[in-house]
């Protein structure tokens, strides 16, 4: 019985790894269940036994990625490290997640537009991310005269936008600058430092 359970878990992990590779290559819209089955080295019937649809499979991959990322954000925003360190770590973690899962941004946009309340419940378990704590920290630094006056709301949007937009606009960016996927990912690695520096310099006195 234990061996059977281990076999099921091993097959499921093999499917998830194959699906992630296919989603990265083809995106959610372009991926087919047959492609995923072929990548995993199983037949399509067995794939459907484990996952009824491509959307269910994608949702599990997304939740797995989110569960690795979101706790880091919570600890980061609620911690007592210096503000600039928080900004650097947030940007690094966010872009790392996007590099590892470049198909996620478009999925998130689609889900949020369909049902924002359900999306928050599904991903955060009904809790909102601890942005209030981060905003309070920003305000304390402003009040202490350590950084330029800025609305925490705008600072947060600036950080997220600069992290996520290149992944949403990847086809256009690759086409305009004549770069392949490996070169694009290298640029994204460079942006971990560049974006953090840009945000920090915008508020540094």
Backbone bond lengths (Angstrom), bond angles and torsions (degrees), N, CA, C in turn:
res aa  C-N    CA-C-N  psi(-1)  N-CA   C-N-CA  omega(-1)  CA-C   N-CA-C  phi
1 X - - - 1.471 - - 1.535 111.04 -
2 X 1.348 114.22 -41.13 1.459 119.24 179.24 1.517 110.07 -66.50
3 X 1.354 115.89 -42.08 1.463 119.95 179.00 1.520 111.10 -60.90
4 X 1.333 116.06 -38.50 1.466 120.62 179.94 1.524 110.73 -65.51
5 X 1.343 115.67 -41.38 1.468 120.19 179.00 1.525 110.69 -64.91
6 X 1.353 115.84 -41.48 1.463 119.73 178.25 1.523 111.34 -64.17
7 X 1.343 115.20 -38.00 1.460 119.94 178.87 1.523 110.43 -64.09
8 X 1.356 115.83 -43.15 1.468 120.38 178.51 1.524 110.72 -61.04
9 X 1.337 115.21 -44.11 1.468 119.37 -178.90 1.526 110.63 -65.13
10 X 1.339 116.34 -40.69 1.460 120.87 179.25 1.524 111.13 -63.34
11 X 1.336 116.20 -42.87 1.466 120.43 179.16 1.521 110.57 -65.16
12 X 1.334 115.91 -41.67 1.464 119.89 -179.91 1.523 110.81 -62.67
13 X 1.330 116.87 -42.84 1.464 120.34 179.31 1.525 111.47 -65.54
14 X 1.345 115.56 -36.77 1.465 120.23 177.77 1.529 110.12 -63.97
15 X 1.332 115.79 -40.18 1.467 120.58 178.67 1.524 110.39 -65.77
16 X 1.334 116.64 -44.42 1.465 120.48 -179.01 1.533 111.21 -62.71
17 X 1.336 116.45 -41.00 1.466 120.17 178.50 1.525 110.84 -64.69
18 X 1.335 115.98 -41.90 1.469 120.42 178.94 1.521 110.78 -65.58
19 X 1.335 116.24 -43.11 1.465 120.66 -179.13 1.521 110.88 -63.17
20 X 1.321 116.30 -41.90 1.465 119.93 179.25 1.525 110.45 -60.58
21 X 1.341 116.59 -43.01 1.468 120.80 179.22 1.525 111.01 -62.55
22 X 1.334 116.56 -41.55 1.469 120.72 -179.69 1.525 110.64 -68.75
23 X 1.335 117.11 -41.04 1.468 120.18 179.07 1.530 110.63 -63.31
24 X 1.335 116.86 -38.35 1.462 120.38 178.52 1.525 110.30 -64.70
25 X 1.335 116.09 -41.85 1.467 121.17 -178.35 1.525 112.46 -71.45
26 X 1.350 116.29 -41.82 1.460 119.98 -168.06 1.521 114.84 -118.63
27 X 1.335 117.52 -9.74 1.458 119.44 -175.75 1.518 110.72 78.31
28 X 1.327 115.79 168.99 1.464 119.96 -178.88 1.517 111.50 -65.44
29 X 1.316 117.07 -44.43 1.467 120.58 -176.46 1.526 111.88 -66.61
30 X 1.333 117.03 -38.35 1.460 119.94 -175.37 1.515 114.60 -82.98
31 X 1.319 116.82 -19.96 1.466 120.37 -177.02 1.529 111.10 -71.19
32 X 1.345 115.79 143.30 1.465 121.38 176.29 1.524 108.77 -121.98
33 X 1.321 115.57 151.00 1.461 120.22 179.09 1.528 110.52 -59.42
34 X 1.327 117.32 -35.97 1.463 120.15 179.52 1.528 110.74 -64.44
35 X 1.329 116.46 -38.36 1.469 120.22 177.47 1.526 110.78 -60.97
36 X 1.330 115.29 -41.86 1.467 120.77 -179.10 1.522 110.24 -67.28
37 X 1.331 116.80 -42.99 1.465 121.09 178.14 1.525 110.59 -60.50
38 X 1.323 116.32 -44.68 1.467 120.77 179.75 1.527 110.93 -62.10
39 X 1.319 116.05 -42.68 1.468 121.02 -179.08 1.531 110.88 -64.57
40 X 1.337 116.05 -35.87 1.465 121.21 -178.95 1.525 112.42 -82.56
41 X 1.335 116.37 -11.19 1.460 120.40 -179.62 1.510 113.48 74.01
42 X 1.338 116.40 31.56 1.465 121.23 178.19 1.521 108.69 -129.04
43 X 1.346 115.89 170.03 1.462 117.46 177.27 1.527 110.07 -87.15
44 X 1.315 115.40 163.58 1.464 121.18 -174.45 1.523 111.89 -65.17
45 X 1.333 116.92 -33.12 1.469 120.29 179.75 1.528 110.64 -63.06
46 X 1.337 115.95 -41.74 1.464 119.44 178.99 1.525 110.65 -66.86
47 X 1.322 116.23 -37.59 1.466 119.83 176.89 1.521 110.48 -59.78
48 X 1.322 117.00 -44.51 1.466 121.00 179.91 1.529 111.87 -68.33
49 X 1.313 117.12 -24.73 1.467 120.37 176.27 1.530 109.88 -64.48
50 X 1.321 115.91 -39.75 1.468 120.72 -178.82 1.527 112.61 -84.62
51 X 1.314 116.27 -38.45 1.467 120.92 -177.79 1.522 109.31 -137.42
52 X 1.331 115.60 121.61 1.468 120.12 -173.62 1.528 112.57 -69.71
53 X 1.326 116.68 -29.50 1.464 118.48 -175.47 1.521 110.89 -149.78
54 X 1.296 115.16 163.44 1.463 122.31 176.90 1.528 110.36 -61.43
55 X 1.322 116.76 -38.38 1.464 120.64 -178.60 1.524 111.56 -64.58
56 X 1.344 116.49 -40.73 1.466 120.50 178.58 1.526 110.48 -64.26
57 X 1.307 115.24 -40.42 1.459 120.94 178.79 1.525 110.55 -63.93
58 X 1.312 115.77 -45.01 1.458 120.98 -179.95 1.520 110.52 -64.14
59 X 1.325 115.91 -40.98 1.466 120.14 -178.72 1.522 110.79 -61.24
60 X 1.342 116.61 -39.69 1.461 119.78 179.52 1.526 110.96 -66.07
61 X 1.330 116.39 -41.27 1.468 120.34 178.26 1.528 110.05 -63.37
62 X 1.325 116.10 -41.40 1.460 120.40 179.59 1.524 110.85 -63.58
63 X 1.336 116.62 -45.54 1.459 119.99 -178.62 1.524 111.24 -64.71
64 X 1.322 116.03 -36.01 1.463 120.39 177.35 1.529 110.10 -62.16
65 X 1.332 116.24 -44.30 1.465 120.84 178.54 1.526 110.69 -65.99
66 X 1.331 115.81 -42.20 1.463 120.58 -178.64 1.522 111.23 -64.11
67 X 1.336 116.72 -39.22 1.457 120.39 -178.36 1.531 112.22 -69.07
68 X 1.317 116.99 -21.09 1.464 119.92 174.14 1.527 110.90 -81.66
69 X 1.329 115.61 -35.17 1.463 120.87 -173.24 1.525 113.51 -86.15
70 X 1.328 116.90 -46.94 1.460 120.68 -171.04 1.524 114.10 -62.63
71 X 1.340 119.78 -41.66 1.473 117.81 177.11 1.528 112.57 -60.69
72 X 1.331 116.69 -34.17 1.470 120.01 177.56 1.523 110.51 -62.95
73 X 1.338 115.91 -40.26 1.465 120.36 179.86 1.523 110.36 -65.60
74 X 1.326 116.42 -42.52 1.463 120.59 -179.95 1.523 111.07 -61.08
75 X 1.331 116.24 -48.41 1.467 120.53 179.45 1.524 110.33 -62.00
76 X 1.315 115.57 -40.84 1.468 121.76 -178.63 1.522 111.55 -63.03
77 X 1.320 117.16 -51.46 1.458 121.50 -176.39 1.523 112.45 -69.70
78 X 1.320 116.33 -30.76 1.461 119.76 -177.90 1.528 112.54 -89.87
79 X 1.324 116.82 -8.02 1.461 120.85 -178.45 1.517 112.69 -77.47
80 X 1.349 115.07 176.31 1.471 119.36 -176.18 1.527 112.65 -112.03
81 X 1.329 117.85 22.61 1.462 120.39 178.05 1.529 110.11 -72.95
82 X 1.331 117.94 161.98 1.473 120.99 178.80 1.530 111.56 -56.98
83 X 1.323 116.23 149.03 1.463 121.80 -176.25 1.525 112.20 -57.48
84 X 1.323 117.09 -44.75 1.465 119.39 -177.50 1.532 111.23 -63.63
85 X 1.335 116.57 -34.66 1.472 120.00 176.37 1.527 110.60 -66.32
86 X 1.323 116.12 -39.00 1.471 119.92 177.14 1.525 110.57 -60.65
87 X 1.326 115.60 -43.97 1.467 119.83 -179.35 1.527 110.08 -62.20
88 X 1.325 116.85 -45.77 1.470 120.32 -178.86 1.531 111.41 -62.85
89 X 1.312 117.09 -43.76 1.464 120.14 -178.70 1.520 111.60 -69.38
90 X 1.330 116.66 -38.76 1.463 119.55 178.32 1.522 110.27 -61.38
91 X 1.327 116.59 -49.58 1.467 120.88 -179.17 1.525 110.42 -60.92
92 X 1.321 117.11 -43.86 1.467 120.97 -179.94 1.527 110.98 -61.27
93 X 1.332 116.98 -48.02 1.468 120.91 -179.20 1.519 111.80 -65.10
94 X 1.319 116.44 -39.69 1.466 120.66 -177.06 1.527 110.40 -66.95
95 X 1.326 116.60 -48.66 1.466 119.35 -178.62 1.528 110.82 -68.06
96 X 1.326 117.10 -35.23 1.470 119.93 175.83 1.515 111.02 -59.70
97 X 1.340 116.48 -44.17 1.462 119.39 178.25 1.522 110.95 -61.87
98 X 1.335 117.03 -40.26 1.461 120.44 -179.92 1.534 111.44 -67.23
99 X 1.328 116.98 -38.12 1.468 120.61 178.18 1.528 110.15 -64.65
100 X 1.332 115.61 -42.25 1.470 120.06 -179.57 1.521 112.20 -72.17
101 X 1.334 116.75 -27.24 1.469 121.48 -176.19 1.528 110.03 -137.03
102 X 1.331 118.52 65.72 1.468 120.83 -172.64 1.520 114.89 -66.96
103 X 1.325 116.94 -9.93 1.462 121.20 179.45 1.522 111.94 -85.57
104 X 1.326 117.51 -9.70 1.464 120.94 -173.20 1.531 114.38 -67.43
105 X 1.342 120.53 -43.60 1.471 119.20 -174.24 1.524 114.88 -53.42
106 X 1.325 117.60 -45.11 1.465 119.63 -178.88 1.520 111.12 -67.39
107 X 1.334 116.72 -35.68 1.460 120.40 176.79 1.527 110.37 -63.16
108 X 1.328 116.24 -44.26 1.464 120.76 -179.94 1.524 110.62 -61.92
109 X 1.325 117.16 -45.72 1.463 120.69 178.81 1.521 111.08 -57.23
110 X 1.312 116.00 -44.32 1.457 121.09 -179.23 1.520 111.22 -63.92
111 X 1.335 116.87 -46.58 1.464 121.34 -177.95 1.526 111.65 -66.70
112 X 1.322 116.47 -41.63 1.469 120.27 -179.02 1.520 110.97 -64.09
113 X 1.325 116.86 -40.68 1.466 119.98 179.66 1.525 111.19 -68.35
114 X 1.327 116.88 -33.48 1.465 120.02 -179.95 1.522 111.12 -69.91
115 X 1.340 116.40 -46.53 1.461 119.33 -176.45 1.527 110.09 -161.48
116 X 1.337 117.28 89.10 1.469 120.00 -176.95 1.522 113.86 -60.49
117 X 1.339 117.34 -37.59 1.464 120.20 -179.01 1.523 110.86 -65.45
118 X 1.328 116.11 -45.42 1.461 120.18 179.80 1.519 111.03 -64.12
119 X 1.324 116.10 -35.97 1.463 119.71 -178.53 1.525 110.33 -64.65
120 X 1.324 117.61 -45.37 1.464 121.46 179.77 1.522 110.47 -62.49
121 X 1.339 116.22 -42.59 1.462 120.53 179.33 1.520 110.83 -63.46
122 X 1.323 115.69 -43.68 1.462 121.17 -176.99 1.526 111.37 -64.94
123 X 1.320 116.70 -42.96 1.459 120.19 -173.71 1.526 112.64 -88.80
124 X 1.323 117.35 -41.41 1.461 120.27 -175.62 1.517 113.13 -102.70
125 X 1.327 117.55 3.67 1.454 119.88 -178.51 1.514 112.16 64.29
126 X 1.335 116.36 31.29 1.457 120.23 178.75 1.518 113.76 91.27
127 X 1.332 116.15 -16.22 1.469 120.14 179.02 1.518 110.33 -87.67
128 X 1.305 115.72 145.57 1.461 119.97 172.98 1.525 108.89 -84.94
129 X 1.319 118.11 149.44 1.464 119.40 175.73 1.525 109.45 -60.20
130 X 1.326 117.41 149.65 1.475 120.67 -172.66 1.525 113.56 -76.01
131 X 1.326 116.11 53.69 1.467 119.53 -179.62 1.525 111.38 -71.41
132 X 1.329 117.35 -23.02 1.468 120.44 179.15 1.522 109.90 -62.52
133 X 1.330 116.09 -41.32 1.463 120.33 179.15 1.532 110.96 -64.56
134 X 1.326 115.79 -40.61 1.467 119.55 178.51 1.527 110.07 -65.73
135 X 1.330 116.61 -43.63 1.466 121.26 179.39 1.527 110.87 -60.79
136 X 1.337 115.89 -40.50 1.466 119.89 179.25 1.529 110.80 -64.23
137 X 1.323 115.70 -38.60 1.466 119.84 178.45 1.532 110.49 -64.19
138 X 1.315 116.58 -43.94 1.467 120.76 177.73 1.525 109.99 -59.11
139 X 1.330 116.20 -45.01 1.459 120.10 -178.25 1.524 111.62 -63.88
140 X 1.329 116.95 -37.97 1.471 120.22 178.02 1.532 110.80 -62.92
141 X 1.316 116.15 -39.48 1.469 119.89 179.26 1.528 111.03 -67.38
142 X 1.327 116.25 -35.69 1.472 120.49 176.67 1.527 110.00 -66.20
143 X 1.336 115.83 -48.60 1.468 121.10 -178.47 1.532 111.72 -61.21
144 X 1.335 115.93 -31.85 1.468 120.22 -179.53 1.526 111.98 -82.35
145 X 1.334 116.42 -4.29 1.457 120.48 179.49 1.517 114.15 76.55
146 X 1.353 115.85 22.40 1.468 119.69 -177.78 1.529 113.16 -89.06
147 X 1.340 116.65 -25.16 1.471 120.46 -179.92 1.527 109.45 -137.32
148 X 1.306 115.56 166.38 1.462 120.40 178.24 1.522 110.35 -66.97
149 X 1.340 116.62 150.83 1.466 119.32 175.50 1.528 110.62 -63.01
150 X 1.316 116.70 128.18 1.462 122.23 178.61 1.523 107.76 -154.10
151 X 1.308 116.85 142.84 1.456 119.12 175.83 1.527 108.39 -73.35
152 X 1.328 117.76 123.85 1.467 120.60 -179.35 1.527 112.69 -52.80
153 X 1.321 116.05 -34.58 1.466 121.98 178.73 1.528 110.39 -56.61
154 X 1.334 115.86 -47.72 1.464 120.27 -178.75 1.531 111.39 -69.00
155 X 1.318 116.30 -37.61 1.461 119.94 178.87 1.529 110.50 -61.07
156 X 1.328 115.95 -43.09 1.464 121.13 -179.96 1.526 110.98 -65.29
157 X 1.320 116.28 -44.80 1.472 119.84 179.27 1.530 110.61 -63.33
158 X 1.330 116.62 -40.32 1.467 119.93 178.05 1.527 111.20 -59.63
159 X 1.326 116.25 -45.68 1.463 120.27 -179.12 1.524 111.46 -61.58
160 X 1.326 115.97 -50.27 1.466 120.08 -176.98 1.523 110.98 -64.96
161 X 1.331 115.97 -43.17 1.469 119.93 -177.83 1.521 111.72 -60.42
162 X 1.323 116.46 -44.79 1.465 119.44 -178.16 1.525 112.18 -69.82
163 X 1.324 116.25 -25.04 1.469 119.65 176.62 1.527 111.56 -77.52
164 X 1.318 116.77 -44.58 1.466 119.74 -168.09 1.518 114.56 -92.52
165 X 1.338 118.16 -29.96 1.469 118.79 -172.88 1.527 114.01 -57.00
166 X 1.346 119.73 -44.53 1.468 118.03 -178.68 1.527 113.45 -56.82
167 X 1.330 117.15 -30.94 1.468 119.80 179.95 1.523 111.17 -74.66
168 X 1.339 116.11 -33.19 1.465 119.55 176.21 1.526 109.92 -70.66
169 X 1.326 116.00 -39.83 1.467 120.32 -177.91 1.521 113.59 -95.12
170 X 1.330 116.83 19.58 1.468 120.55 -174.85 1.530 114.02 -53.06
171 X 1.334 120.17 -47.71 1.471 118.82 -178.90 1.531 112.81 -58.94
172 X 1.333 116.00 -40.32 1.467 120.33 179.70 1.528 110.40 -67.93
173 X 1.326 116.42 -45.79 1.468 120.77 -179.10 1.526 110.88 -60.88
174 X 1.336 116.13 -44.79 1.472 119.85 179.48 1.527 111.00 -63.33
175 X 1.333 115.91 -38.82 1.459 119.84 -179.13 1.514 112.98 -70.31
176 X 1.325 116.44 -44.42 1.470 120.91 -177.53 1.526 111.40 -67.03
177 X 1.338 116.05 -42.67 1.466 119.48 -175.42 1.532 113.21 -95.38
178 X 1.335 115.97 3.79 1.471 121.04 175.96 1.530 112.10 54.65
179 X 1.319 115.92 52.01 1.465 120.27 178.85 1.524 109.55 -121.50
180 X 1.335 116.48 153.30 1.461 119.90 177.49 1.526 109.44 -91.91
181 X 1.320 116.80 -177.08 1.457 120.37 -174.17 1.530 111.96 -66.02
182 X 1.337 117.24 -39.33 1.466 119.86 179.37 1.528 110.86 -63.58
183 X 1.311 116.23 -40.22 1.470 119.92 178.43 1.524 111.01 -67.14
184 X 1.336 116.03 -38.59 1.464 120.25 177.48 1.526 110.04 -60.06
185 X 1.336 116.55 -46.30 1.462 120.40 -178.59 1.526 111.28 -65.04
186 X 1.318 117.35 -34.03 1.460 120.51 176.55 1.529 110.68 -64.38
187 X 1.325 115.74 -40.98 1.465 120.38 176.89 1.527 109.94 -62.44
188 X 1.336 116.98 -39.82 1.463 120.28 179.51 1.527 111.01 -64.59
189 X 1.336 116.92 -37.27 1.469 120.16 175.54 1.527 110.12 -60.52
190 X 1.319 116.03 -42.27 1.464 120.59 179.73 1.526 111.28 -64.23
191 X 1.330 116.24 -31.17 1.466 120.34 -177.30 1.528 112.66 -70.50
192 X 1.314 117.87 -16.72 1.466 119.43 176.54 1.527 110.10 -57.52
193 X 1.315 115.92 -43.59 1.469 120.37 178.31 1.518 111.13 -81.71
194 X 1.324 116.35 -42.98 1.466 121.02 -175.27 1.524 112.12 -61.08
195 X 1.331 117.05 -46.95 1.468 120.59 -178.36 1.522 110.51 -65.01
196 X 1.327 116.71 -45.20 1.467 119.80 179.61 1.528 110.45 -60.32
197 X 1.331 116.86 -44.66 1.475 120.35 178.29 1.524 110.94 -60.48
198 X 1.318 116.45 -42.81 1.466 121.52 -178.18 1.531 110.55 -62.20
199 X 1.329 116.30 -46.66 1.469 120.67 -179.12 1.526 110.52 -64.90
200 X 1.317 116.33 -46.56 1.467 120.40 -178.60 1.531 111.28 -64.21
201 X 1.324 117.02 -43.34 1.472 120.27 179.04 1.529 111.94 -63.12
202 X 1.331 116.58 -27.67 1.470 119.92 -178.84 1.526 112.49 -72.35
203 X 1.346 116.50 -19.50 1.471 119.05 -178.81 1.527 112.51 -117.99
204 X 1.306 116.59 -7.50 1.467 119.98 -179.29 1.533 110.85 -71.00
205 X 1.315 116.85 137.63 1.469 121.21 177.28 1.522 110.36 -82.40
